[in-house]
Amino acid sequence: MTATKIGKICIVNCADLFVNEDRKECSIGGNTFKVGDDISIDGHRGNIYRGSYPIKTTEIALDTRNKYPFDACEGGV
């Protein structure tokens, strides 16, 4: 789940993520990432990818029923 409701670029509520602060690494889904590794986060779907990828931008619209921002299109990254 992404944290768009609180205006942060991060992944929250991720029970499968293990963070080892002493070793400066984290693991999820059998993949280990260390400080300095390039990762990409799909803020629309909440997926994490190894490496860097081109960014596709979208306009943000306001959902007046829930008063939370949401992507105006089904795009993603």
Buried (B, 14 or more C-beta within 10 A) or exposed (E): EBBBEEEEEEBEEEEEBEEEEEEEBBBBEEEEBEEEEEEBBBBBEBBBEEEEEEEEEBEEEEEEEEEEEEBEEEEEB
